[in-house]
Amino acid sequence: MAVSYAHAADDIASVAPEYCKLLKEDAKARVIHYILKKGDKVGMHSHPSFVVYFIEGVKSRYTLADGTTRDVETKNGEAQVLPPVTHSGEQLTDVDEILVELKQ
């Protein structure tokens, strides 16, 4: 899912504020509760290195900055540590997750 962060787009909170609830932010990290419904789409945006915890497992389709697409499926309670990425997304199921974006 990673693409060079040099292609950075807007961050998730500015692209999709209706789906993001900021839980905590300081100089080192930003914690976001991210909730979407099946069929919701989010435009191109970037994440720095981040951790995602899937409260509910999901099926999502991501389109990367270079136009390639990738379907991802996760399980309830799964956590992933991911590198910086620029992508857009379409939700194939409901989404309930916690994002922890790490500031450099």
PDB file as gemmi writes it, atoms N, CA and C in Angstrom:
CRYST1    1.000    1.000    1.000  90.00  90.00  90.00 P 1                      
ATOM      1  N   MET A   1       0.807  -1.187   0.000  1.00  0.00           N  
ATOM      2  CA  MET A   1       0.000   0.000   0.000  1.00  0.00           C  
ATOM      3  C   MET A   1       0.858   1.262   0.000  1.00  0.00           C  
ATOM      4  N   ALA A   2       2.115   1.179   0.173  1.00  0.00           N  
ATOM      5  CA  ALA A   2       2.947   2.359   0.359  1.00  0.00           C  
ATOM      6  C   ALA A   2       3.328   2.998  -0.962  1.00  0.00           C  
ATOM      7  N   VAL A   3       3.378   4.312  -0.925  1.00  0.00           N  
ATOM      8  CA  VAL A   3       3.888   5.089  -2.033  1.00  0.00           C  
ATOM      9  C   VAL A   3       4.751   6.165  -1.418  1.00  0.00           C  
ATOM     10  N   SER A   4       5.650   6.713  -2.186  1.00  0.00           N  
ATOM     11  CA  SER A   4       6.505   7.748  -1.656  1.00  0.00           C  
ATOM     12  C   SER A   4       5.674   8.888  -1.079  1.00  0.00           C  
ATOM     13  N   TYR A   5       6.046   9.327   0.103  1.00  0.00           N  
ATOM     14  CA  TYR A   5       5.310  10.421   0.744  1.00  0.00           C  
ATOM     15  C   TYR A   5       5.549  11.734   0.001  1.00  0.00           C  
ATOM     16  N   ALA A   6       6.490  11.734  -0.947  1.00  0.00           N  
ATOM     17  CA  ALA A   6       6.745  12.921  -1.760  1.00  0.00           C  
ATOM     18  C   ALA A   6       5.510  13.277  -2.583  1.00  0.00           C  
ATOM     19  N   HIS A   7       4.623  12.314  -2.813  1.00  0.00           N  
ATOM     20  CA  HIS A   7       3.390  12.566  -3.553  1.00  0.00           C  
ATOM     21  C   HIS A   7       2.265  12.977  -2.605  1.00  0.00           C  
ATOM     22  N   ALA A   8       2.614  13.522  -1.472  1.00  0.00           N  
ATOM     23  CA  ALA A   8       1.646  13.780  -0.408  1.00  0.00           C  
ATOM     24  C   ALA A   8       0.448  14.588  -0.882  1.00  0.00           C  
ATOM     25  N   ALA A   9      -0.708  14.146  -0.464  1.00  0.00           N  
ATOM     26  CA  ALA A   9      -1.965  14.854  -0.687  1.00  0.00           C  
ATOM     27  C   ALA A   9      -2.419  15.365   0.679  1.00  0.00           C  
ATOM     28  N   ASP A  10      -3.622  15.915   0.736  1.00  0.00           N  
ATOM     29  CA  ASP A  10      -4.167  16.379   2.004  1.00  0.00           C  
ATOM     30  C   ASP A  10      -4.290  15.229   2.990  1.00  0.00           C  
ATOM     31  N   ASP A  11      -4.331  15.558   4.274  1.00  0.00           N  
ATOM     32  CA  ASP A  11      -4.470  14.506   5.281  1.00  0.00           C  
ATOM     33  C   ASP A  11      -5.931  14.077   5.400  1.00  0.00           C  
ATOM     34  N   ILE A  12      -6.153  12.938   6.044  1.00  0.00           N  
ATOM     35  CA  ILE A  12      -7.477  12.322   6.134  1.00  0.00           C  
ATOM     36  C   ILE A  12      -8.498  13.236   6.808  1.00  0.00           C  
ATOM     37  N   ALA A  13      -8.098  13.958   7.834  1.00  0.00           N  
ATOM     38  CA  ALA A  13      -9.041  14.808   8.565  1.00  0.00           C  
ATOM     39  C   ALA A  13      -9.536  15.981   7.725  1.00  0.00           C  
ATOM     40  N   SER A  14      -8.719  16.460   6.802  1.00  0.00           N  
ATOM     41  CA  SER A  14      -9.167  17.563   5.950  1.00  0.00           C  
ATOM     42  C   SER A  14      -9.959  17.066   4.741  1.00  0.00           C  
ATOM     43  N   VAL A  15      -9.681  15.854   4.264  1.00  0.00           N  
ATOM     44  CA  VAL A  15     -10.392  15.282   3.118  1.00  0.00           C  
ATOM     45  C   VAL A  15     -11.751  14.715   3.526  1.00  0.00           C  
ATOM     46  N   ALA A  16     -11.818  14.113   4.720  1.00  0.00           N  
ATOM     47  CA  ALA A  16     -13.048  13.432   5.151  1.00  0.00           C  
ATOM     48  C   ALA A  16     -13.383  13.743   6.615  1.00  0.00           C  
ATOM     49  N   PRO A  17     -13.571  15.021   6.950  1.00  0.00           N  
ATOM     50  CA  PRO A  17     -13.818  15.373   8.354  1.00  0.00           C  
ATOM     51  C   PRO A  17     -15.088  14.743   8.929  1.00  0.00           C  
ATOM     52  N   GLU A  18     -16.054  14.441   8.077  1.00  0.00           N  
ATOM     53  CA  GLU A  18     -17.308  13.854   8.551  1.00  0.00           C  
ATOM     54  C   GLU A  18     -17.127  12.434   9.084  1.00  0.00           C  
ATOM     55  N   TYR A  19     -16.009  11.781   8.748  1.00  0.00           N  
ATOM     56  CA  TYR A  19     -15.752  10.416   9.190  1.00  0.00           C  
ATOM     57  C   TYR A  19     -14.719  10.336  10.320  1.00  0.00           C  
ATOM     58  N   CYS A  20     -14.106  11.472  10.661  1.00  0.00           N  
ATOM     59  CA  CYS A  20     -12.991  11.495  11.604  1.00  0.00           C  
ATOM     60  C   CYS A  20     -13.357  12.213  12.895  1.00  0.00           C  
ATOM     61  N   LYS A  21     -13.043  11.564  14.016  1.00  0.00           N  
ATOM     62  CA  LYS A  21     -13.175  12.216  15.318  1.00  0.00           C  
ATOM     63  C   LYS A  21     -11.783  12.231  15.942  1.00  0.00           C  
ATOM     64  N   LEU A  22     -11.225  13.425  16.111  1.00  0.00           N  
ATOM     65  CA  LEU A  22      -9.902  13.557  16.706  1.00  0.00           C  
ATOM     66  C   LEU A  22      -9.996  13.230  18.189  1.00  0.00           C  
ATOM     67  N   LEU A  23      -9.272  12.197  18.628  1.00  0.00           N  
ATOM     68  CA  LEU A  23      -9.292  11.781  20.028  1.00  0.00           C  
ATOM     69  C   LEU A  23      -8.170  12.417  20.828  1.00  0.00           C  
ATOM     70  N   LYS A  24      -7.005  12.596  20.188  1.00  0.00           N  
ATOM     71  CA  LYS A  24      -5.842  13.158  20.883  1.00  0.00           C  
ATOM     72  C   LYS A  24      -4.808  13.560  19.848  1.00  0.00           C  
ATOM     73  N   GLU A  25      -4.136  14.679  20.112  1.00  0.00           N  
ATOM     74  CA  GLU A  25      -3.019  15.089  19.258  1.00  0.00           C  
ATOM     75  C   GLU A  25      -1.992  15.790  20.111  1.00  0.00           C  
ATOM     76  N   ASP A  26      -0.728  15.453  19.854  1.00  0.00           N  
ATOM     77  CA  ASP A  26       0.368  16.161  20.498  1.00  0.00           C  
ATOM     78  C   ASP A  26       1.504  16.255  19.482  1.00  0.00           C  
ATOM     79  N   ALA A  27       2.690  16.585  19.930  1.00  0.00           N  
ATOM     80  CA  ALA A  27       3.821  16.783  19.023  1.00  0.00           C  
ATOM     81  C   ALA A  27       4.295  15.478  18.375  1.00  0.00           C  
ATOM     82  N   LYS A  28       3.917  14.323  18.948  1.00  0.00           N  
ATOM     83  CA  LYS A  28       4.419  13.047  18.438  1.00  0.00           C  
ATOM     84  C   LYS A  28       3.402  12.224  17.663  1.00  0.00           C  
ATOM     85  N   ALA A  29       2.095  12.426  17.922  1.00  0.00           N  
ATOM     86  CA  ALA A  29       1.096  11.562  17.286  1.00  0.00           C  
ATOM     87  C   ALA A  29      -0.264  12.244  17.218  1.00  0.00           C  
ATOM     88  N   ARG A  30      -1.088  11.711  16.323  1.00  0.00           N  
ATOM     89  CA  ARG A  30      -2.486  12.125  16.212  1.00  0.00           C  
ATOM     90  C   ARG A  30      -3.322  10.854  16.215  1.00  0.00           C  
ATOM     91  N   VAL A  31      -4.332  10.807  17.087  1.00  0.00           N  
ATOM     92  CA  VAL A  31      -5.184   9.636  17.229  1.00  0.00           C  
ATOM     93  C   VAL A  31      -6.579  10.002  16.722  1.00  0.00           C  
ATOM     94  N   ILE A  32      -7.074   9.222  15.756  1.00  0.00           N  
ATOM     95  CA  ILE A  32      -8.351   9.511  15.103  1.00  0.00           C  
ATOM     96  C   ILE A  32      -9.246   8.276  15.162  1.00  0.00           C  
ATOM     97  N   HIS A  33     -10.484   8.469  15.589  1.00  0.00           N  
ATOM     98  CA  HIS A  33     -11.499   7.409  15.482  1.00  0.00           C  
ATOM     99  C   HIS A  33     -12.158   7.624  14.127  1.00  0.00           C  
ATOM    100  N   TYR A  34     -12.132   6.600  13.299  1.00  0.00           N  
ATOM    101  CA  TYR A  34     -12.525   6.696  11.890  1.00  0.00           C  
ATOM    102  C   TYR A  34     -13.678   5.726  11.652  1.00  0.00           C  
ATOM    103  N   ILE A  35     -14.863   6.265  11.304  1.00  0.00           N  
ATOM    104  CA  ILE A  35     -16.063   5.445  11.124  1.00  0.00           C  
ATOM    105  C   ILE A  35     -16.701   5.770   9.776  1.00  0.00           C  
ATOM    106  N   LEU A  36     -16.901   4.733   8.959  1.00  0.00           N  
ATOM    107  CA  LEU A  36     -17.564   4.885   7.665  1.00  0.00           C  
ATOM    108  C   LEU A  36     -18.564   3.756   7.483  1.00  0.00           C  
ATOM    109  N   LYS A  37     -19.448   3.925   6.536  1.00  0.00           N  
ATOM    110  CA  LYS A  37     -20.440   2.907   6.188  1.00  0.00           C  
ATOM    111  C   LYS A  37     -20.091   2.320   4.818  1.00  0.00           C  
ATOM    112  N   LYS A  38     -20.577   1.120   4.583  1.00  0.00           N  
ATOM    113  CA  LYS A  38     -20.396   0.462   3.287  1.00  0.00           C  
ATOM    114  C   LYS A  38     -20.815   1.420   2.182  1.00  0.00           C  
ATOM    115  N   GLY A  39     -19.971   1.556   1.166  1.00  0.00           N  
ATOM    116  CA  GLY A  39     -20.254   2.429   0.037  1.00  0.00           C  
ATOM    117  C   GLY A  39     -19.651   3.817   0.146  1.00  0.00           C  
ATOM    118  N   ASP A  40     -19.232   4.235   1.361  1.00  0.00           N  
ATOM    119  CA  ASP A  40     -18.601   5.549   1.517  1.00  0.00           C  
ATOM    120  C   ASP A  40     -17.280   5.574   0.766  1.00  0.00           C  
ATOM    121  N   LYS A  41     -16.964   6.737   0.198  1.00  0.00           N  
ATOM    122  CA  LYS A  41     -15.717   6.919  -0.530  1.00  0.00           C  
ATOM    123  C   LYS A  41     -14.980   8.119   0.054  1.00  0.00           C  
ATOM    124  N   VAL A  42     -13.654   8.005   0.108  1.00  0.00           N  
ATOM    125  CA  VAL A  42     -12.798   9.064   0.612  1.00  0.00           C  
ATOM    126  C   VAL A  42     -11.787   9.393  -0.469  1.00  0.00           C  
ATOM    127  N   GLY A  43     -11.646  10.680  -0.773  1.00  0.00           N  
ATOM    128  CA  GLY A  43     -10.734  11.124  -1.824  1.00  0.00           C  
ATOM    129  C   GLY A  43      -9.271  10.902  -1.484  1.00  0.00           C  
ATOM    130  N   MET A  44      -8.416  11.197  -2.431  1.00  0.00           N  
ATOM    131  CA  MET A  44      -6.973  11.008  -2.286  1.00  0.00           C  
ATOM    132  C   MET A  44      -6.469  11.790  -1.076  1.00  0.00           C  
ATOM    133  N   HIS A  45      -5.707  11.103  -0.233  1.00  0.00           N  
ATOM    134  CA  HIS A  45      -5.141  11.707   0.969  1.00  0.00           C  
ATOM    135  C   HIS A  45      -3.871  10.959   1.352  1.00  0.00           C  
ATOM    136  N   SER A  46      -3.111  11.529   2.269  1.00  0.00           N  
ATOM    137  CA  SER A  46      -1.856  10.916   2.703  1.00  0.00           C  
ATOM    138  C   SER A  46      -1.857  10.665   4.197  1.00  0.00           C  
ATOM    139  N   HIS A  47      -1.128   9.627   4.587  1.00  0.00           N  
ATOM    140  CA  HIS A  47      -0.844   9.330   5.988  1.00  0.00           C  
ATOM    141  C   HIS A  47       0.676   9.286   6.143  1.00  0.00           C  
ATOM    142  N   PRO A  48       1.207   9.828   7.248  1.00  0.00           N  
ATOM    143  CA  PRO A  48       2.607   9.541   7.573  1.00  0.00           C  
ATOM    144  C   PRO A  48       2.652   8.091   8.072  1.00  0.00           C  
ATOM    145  N   SER A  49       3.758   7.623   8.582  1.00  0.00           N  
ATOM    146  CA  SER A  49       3.787   6.293   9.198  1.00  0.00           C  
ATOM    147  C   SER A  49       2.660   6.241  10.217  1.00  0.00           C  
ATOM    148  N   PHE A  50       1.949   5.092  10.283  1.00  0.00           N  
ATOM    149  CA  PHE A  50       0.800   5.031  11.180  1.00  0.00           C  
ATOM    150  C   PHE A  50       0.492   3.618  11.624  1.00  0.00           C  
ATOM    151  N   VAL A  51      -0.276   3.550  12.709  1.00  0.00           N  
ATOM    152  CA  VAL A  51      -0.801   2.302  13.242  1.00  0.00           C  
ATOM    153  C   VAL A  51      -2.308   2.369  13.075  1.00  0.00           C  
ATOM    154  N   VAL A  52      -2.908   1.278  12.638  1.00  0.00           N  
ATOM    155  CA  VAL A  52      -4.369   1.223  12.535  1.00  0.00           C  
ATOM    156  C   VAL A  52      -4.849   0.007  13.315  1.00  0.00           C  
ATOM    157  N   TYR A  53      -5.870   0.231  14.144  1.00  0.00           N  
ATOM    158  CA  TYR A  53      -6.494  -0.839  14.919  1.00  0.00           C  
ATOM    159  C   TYR A  53      -7.928  -0.972  14.431  1.00  0.00           C  
ATOM    160  N   PHE A  54      -8.269  -2.139  13.905  1.00  0.00           N  
ATOM    161  CA  PHE A  54      -9.589  -2.389  13.348  1.00  0.00           C  
ATOM    162  C   PHE A  54     -10.517  -2.914  14.446  1.00  0.00           C  
ATOM    163  N   ILE A  55     -11.361  -2.045  14.969  1.00  0.00           N  
ATOM    164  CA  ILE A  55     -12.345  -2.457  15.962  1.00  0.00           C  
ATOM    165  C   ILE A  55     -13.246  -3.498  15.323  1.00  0.00           C  
ATOM    166  N   GLU A  56     -13.694  -3.188  14.113  1.00  0.00           N  
ATOM    167  CA  GLU A  56     -14.437  -4.138  13.286  1.00  0.00           C  
ATOM    168  C   GLU A  56     -13.609  -4.412  12.043  1.00  0.00           C  
ATOM    169  N   GLY A  57     -13.420  -5.677  11.710  1.00  0.00           N  
ATOM    170  CA  GLY A  57     -12.709  -6.011  10.483  1.00  0.00           C  
ATOM    171  C   GLY A  57     -13.424  -5.409   9.283  1.00  0.00           C  
ATOM    172  N   VAL A  58     -12.674  -5.138   8.240  1.00  0.00           N  
ATOM    173  CA  VAL A  58     -13.238  -4.437   7.086  1.00  0.00           C  
ATOM    174  C   VAL A  58     -12.800  -5.073   5.774  1.00  0.00           C  
ATOM    175  N   LYS A  59     -13.522  -4.700   4.740  1.00  0.00           N  
ATOM    176  CA  LYS A  59     -13.108  -4.924   3.364  1.00  0.00           C  
ATOM    177  C   LYS A  59     -13.111  -3.546   2.719  1.00  0.00           C  
ATOM    178  N   SER A  60     -11.967  -3.162   2.167  1.00  0.00           N  
ATOM    179  CA  SER A  60     -11.818  -1.851   1.550  1.00  0.00           C  
ATOM    180  C   SER A  60     -11.096  -1.990   0.226  1.00  0.00           C  
ATOM    181  N   ARG A  61     -11.343  -1.053  -0.664  1.00  0.00           N  
ATOM    182  CA  ARG A  61     -10.632  -0.978  -1.942  1.00  0.00           C  
ATOM    183  C   ARG A  61      -9.878   0.355  -1.954  1.00  0.00           C  
ATOM    184  N   TYR A  62      -8.561   0.264  -2.103  1.00  0.00           N  
ATOM    185  CA  TYR A  62      -7.720   1.457  -2.116  1.00  0.00           C  
ATOM    186  C   TYR A  62      -7.176   1.688  -3.512  1.00  0.00           C  
ATOM    187  N   THR A  63      -7.120   2.953  -3.905  1.00  0.00           N  
ATOM    188  CA  THR A  63      -6.471   3.352  -5.140  1.00  0.00           C  
ATOM    189  C   THR A  63      -5.262   4.179  -4.752  1.00  0.00           C  
ATOM    190  N   LEU A  64      -4.085   3.755  -5.189  1.00  0.00           N  
ATOM    191  CA  LEU A  64      -2.843   4.438  -4.866  1.00  0.00           C  
ATOM    192  C   LEU A  64      -2.625   5.620  -5.800  1.00  0.00           C  
ATOM    193  N   ALA A  65      -1.664   6.455  -5.457  1.00  0.00           N  
ATOM    194  CA  ALA A  65      -1.367   7.660  -6.231  1.00  0.00           C  
ATOM    195  C   ALA A  65      -1.016   7.341  -7.681  1.00  0.00           C  
ATOM    196  N   ASP A  66      -0.467   6.150  -7.939  1.00  0.00           N  
ATOM    197  CA  ASP A  66      -0.098   5.782  -9.313  1.00  0.00           C  
ATOM    198  C   ASP A  66      -1.259   5.164 -10.096  1.00  0.00           C  
ATOM    199  N   GLY A  67      -2.460   5.089  -9.463  1.00  0.00           N  
ATOM    200  CA  GLY A  67      -3.645   4.586 -10.142  1.00  0.00           C  
ATOM    201  C   GLY A  67      -3.925   3.102  -9.934  1.00  0.00           C  
ATOM    202  N   THR A  68      -2.990   2.366  -9.339  1.00  0.00           N  
ATOM    203  CA  THR A  68      -3.244   0.948  -9.081  1.00  0.00           C  
ATOM    204  C   THR A  68      -4.238   0.798  -7.931  1.00  0.00           C  
ATOM    205  N   THR A  69      -5.000  -0.287  -7.962  1.00  0.00           N  
ATOM    206  CA  THR A  69      -5.964  -0.533  -6.890  1.00  0.00           C  
ATOM    207  C   THR A  69      -5.604  -1.807  -6.142  1.00  0.00           C  
ATOM    208  N   ARG A  70      -6.078  -1.862  -4.900  1.00  0.00           N  
ATOM    209  CA  ARG A  70      -5.810  -3.026  -4.058  1.00  0.00           C  
ATOM    210  C   ARG A  70      -6.975  -3.217  -3.102  1.00  0.00           C  
ATOM    211  N   ASP A  71      -7.508  -4.430  -3.042  1.00  0.00           N  
ATOM    212  CA  ASP A  71      -8.542  -4.766  -2.069  1.00  0.00           C  
ATOM    213  C   ASP A  71      -7.865  -5.315  -0.826  1.00  0.00           C  
ATOM    214  N   VAL A  72      -8.329  -4.864   0.328  1.00  0.00           N  
ATOM    215  CA  VAL A  72      -7.752  -5.265   1.613  1.00  0.00           C  
ATOM    216  C   VAL A  72      -8.873  -5.766   2.509  1.00  0.00           C  
ATOM    217  N   GLU A  73      -8.622  -6.878   3.191  1.00  0.00           N  
ATOM    218  CA  GLU A  73      -9.582  -7.418   4.145  1.00  0.00           C  
ATOM    219  C   GLU A  73      -8.867  -7.614   5.474  1.00  0.00           C  
ATOM    220  N   THR A  74      -9.491  -7.163   6.567  1.00  0.00           N  
ATOM    221  CA  THR A  74      -8.908  -7.307   7.898  1.00  0.00           C  
ATOM    222  C   THR A  74      -9.908  -7.978   8.827  1.00  0.00           C  
ATOM    223  N   LYS A  75      -9.426  -8.395   9.989  1.00  0.00           N  
ATOM    224  CA  LYS A  75     -10.262  -9.079  10.981  1.00  0.00           C  
ATOM    225  C   LYS A  75     -10.554  -8.171  12.165  1.00  0.00           C  
ATOM    226  N   ASN A  76     -11.617  -8.453  12.892  1.00  0.00           N  
ATOM    227  CA  ASN A  76     -11.921  -7.737  14.126  1.00  0.00           C  
ATOM    228  C   ASN A  76     -10.717  -7.819  15.057  1.00  0.00           C  
ATOM    229  N   GLY A  77     -10.341  -6.684  15.649  1.00  0.00           N  
ATOM    230  CA  GLY A  77      -9.253  -6.656  16.612  1.00  0.00           C  
ATOM    231  C   GLY A  77      -7.857  -6.694  16.027  1.00  0.00           C  
ATOM    232  N   GLU A  78      -7.732  -6.660  14.719  1.00  0.00           N  
ATOM    233  CA  GLU A  78      -6.413  -6.689  14.071  1.00  0.00           C  
ATOM    234  C   GLU A  78      -5.766  -5.313  14.152  1.00  0.00           C  
ATOM    235  N   ALA A  79      -4.455  -5.290  14.311  1.00  0.00           N  
ATOM    236  CA  ALA A  79      -3.681  -4.049  14.282  1.00  0.00           C  
ATOM    237  C   ALA A  79      -2.591  -4.182  13.230  1.00  0.00           C  
ATOM    238  N   GLN A  80      -2.292  -3.080  12.571  1.00  0.00           N  
ATOM    239  CA  GLN A  80      -1.231  -3.064  11.561  1.00  0.00           C  
ATOM    240  C   GLN A  80      -0.382  -1.818  11.764  1.00  0.00           C  
ATOM    241  N   VAL A  81       0.912  -1.951  11.512  1.00  0.00           N  
ATOM    242  CA  VAL A  81       1.839  -0.821  11.495  1.00  0.00           C  
ATOM    243  C   VAL A  81       2.199  -0.616  10.037  1.00  0.00           C  
ATOM    244  N   LEU A  82       1.935   0.592   9.520  1.00  0.00           N  
ATOM    245  CA  LEU A  82       2.068   0.831   8.081  1.00  0.00           C  
ATOM    246  C   LEU A  82       2.990   2.014   7.788  1.00  0.00           C  
ATOM    247  N   PRO A  83       3.683   1.955   6.653  1.00  0.00           N  
ATOM    248  CA  PRO A  83       4.544   3.068   6.237  1.00  0.00           C  
ATOM    249  C   PRO A  83       3.692   4.196   5.656  1.00  0.00           C  
ATOM    250  N   PRO A  84       4.305   5.343   5.386  1.00  0.00           N  
ATOM    251  CA  PRO A  84       3.560   6.437   4.760  1.00  0.00           C  
ATOM    252  C   PRO A  84       2.886   5.975   3.470  1.00  0.00           C  
ATOM    253  N   VAL A  85       1.701   6.524   3.198  1.00  0.00           N  
ATOM    254  CA  VAL A  85       0.949   6.131   2.012  1.00  0.00           C  
ATOM    255  C   VAL A  85       0.087   7.292   1.535  1.00  0.00           C  
ATOM    256  N   THR A  86      -0.118   7.348   0.231  1.00  0.00           N  
ATOM    257  CA  THR A  86      -1.084   8.256  -0.384  1.00  0.00           C  
ATOM    258  C   THR A  86      -2.061   7.377  -1.147  1.00  0.00           C  
ATOM    259  N   HIS A  87      -3.356   7.518  -0.827  1.00  0.00           N  
ATOM    260  CA  HIS A  87      -4.377   6.677  -1.462  1.00  0.00           C  
ATOM    261  C   HIS A  87      -5.761   7.307  -1.311  1.00  0.00           C  
ATOM    262  N   SER A  88      -6.722   6.754  -2.054  1.00  0.00           N  
ATOM    263  CA  SER A  88      -8.141   7.050  -1.845  1.00  0.00           C  
ATOM    264  C   SER A  88      -8.777   5.716  -1.479  1.00  0.00           C  
ATOM    265  N   GLY A  89     -10.000   5.753  -0.970  1.00  0.00           N  
ATOM    266  CA  GLY A  89     -10.603   4.505  -0.540  1.00  0.00           C  
ATOM    267  C   GLY A  89     -12.093   4.426  -0.798  1.00  0.00           C  
ATOM    268  N   GLU A  90     -12.542   3.203  -1.003  1.00  0.00           N  
ATOM    269  CA  GLU A  90     -13.968   2.888  -1.104  1.00  0.00           C  
ATOM    270  C   GLU A  90     -14.231   1.757  -0.115  1.00  0.00           C  
ATOM    271  N   GLN A  91     -15.244   1.932   0.724  1.00  0.00           N  
ATOM    272  CA  GLN A  91     -15.531   0.941   1.749  1.00  0.00           C  
ATOM    273  C   GLN A  91     -16.489  -0.116   1.210  1.00  0.00           C  
ATOM    274  N   LEU A  92     -16.061  -1.362   1.273  1.00  0.00           N  
ATOM    275  CA  LEU A  92     -16.875  -2.476   0.805  1.00  0.00           C  
ATOM    276  C   LEU A  92     -17.710  -3.053   1.954  1.00  0.00           C  
ATOM    277  N   THR A  93     -17.371  -2.669   3.194  1.00  0.00           N  
ATOM    278  CA  THR A  93     -18.134  -2.997   4.399  1.00  0.00           C  
ATOM    279  C   THR A  93     -18.070  -1.780   5.323  1.00  0.00           C  
ATOM    280  N   ASP A  94     -18.816  -1.808   6.423  1.00  0.00           N  
ATOM    281  CA  ASP A  94     -18.722  -0.751   7.420  1.00  0.00           C  
ATOM    282  C   ASP A  94     -17.315  -0.752   8.013  1.00  0.00           C  
ATOM    283  N   VAL A  95     -16.858   0.424   8.456  1.00  0.00           N  
ATOM    284  CA  VAL A  95     -15.516   0.594   9.003  1.00  0.00           C  
ATOM    285  C   VAL A  95     -15.617   1.236  10.384  1.00  0.00           C  
ATOM    286  N   ASP A  96     -14.891   0.676  11.343  1.00  0.00           N  
ATOM    287  CA  ASP A  96     -14.746   1.270  12.673  1.00  0.00           C  
ATOM    288  C   ASP A  96     -13.318   0.979  13.108  1.00  0.00           C  
ATOM    289  N   GLU A  97     -12.476   2.017  13.074  1.00  0.00           N  
ATOM    290  CA  GLU A  97     -11.058   1.802  13.363  1.00  0.00           C  
ATOM    291  C   GLU A  97     -10.461   3.010  14.068  1.00  0.00           C  
ATOM    292  N   ILE A  98      -9.311   2.775  14.671  1.00  0.00           N  
ATOM    293  CA  ILE A  98      -8.539   3.826  15.313  1.00  0.00           C  
ATOM    294  C   ILE A  98      -7.244   3.978  14.532  1.00  0.00           C  
ATOM    295  N   LEU A  99      -6.964   5.193  14.085  1.00  0.00           N  
ATOM    296  CA  LEU A  99      -5.706   5.512  13.399  1.00  0.00           C  
ATOM    297  C   LEU A  99      -4.809   6.265  14.363  1.00  0.00           C  
ATOM    298  N   VAL A 100      -3.551   5.877  14.415  1.00  0.00           N  
ATOM    299  CA  VAL A 100      -2.553   6.620  15.181  1.00  0.00           C  
ATOM    300  C   VAL A 100      -1.465   7.009  14.196  1.00  0.00           C  
ATOM    301  N   GLU A 101      -1.497   8.268  13.778  1.00  0.00           N  
ATOM    302  CA  GLU A 101      -0.521   8.771  12.829  1.00  0.00           C  
ATOM    303  C   GLU A 101       0.689   9.303  13.603  1.00  0.00           C  
ATOM    304  N   LEU A 102       1.863   8.848  13.207  1.00  0.00           N  
ATOM    305  CA  LEU A 102       3.097   9.213  13.896  1.00  0.00           C  
ATOM    306  C   LEU A 102       3.738  10.411  13.217  1.00  0.00           C  
ATOM    307  N   LYS A 103       4.039  11.428  14.010  1.00  0.00           N  
ATOM    308  CA  LYS A 103       4.674  12.619  13.457  1.00  0.00           C  
ATOM    309  C   LYS A 103       6.174  12.453  13.490  1.00  0.00           C  
ATOM    310  N   GLN A 104       6.829  12.895  12.451  1.00  0.00           N  
ATOM    311  CA  GLN A 104       8.278  12.737  12.334  1.00  0.00           C  
ATOM    312  C   GLN A 104       9.008  13.874  13.015  1.00  0.00           C  
TER     313      GLN A 104                                                      
END                                                                             
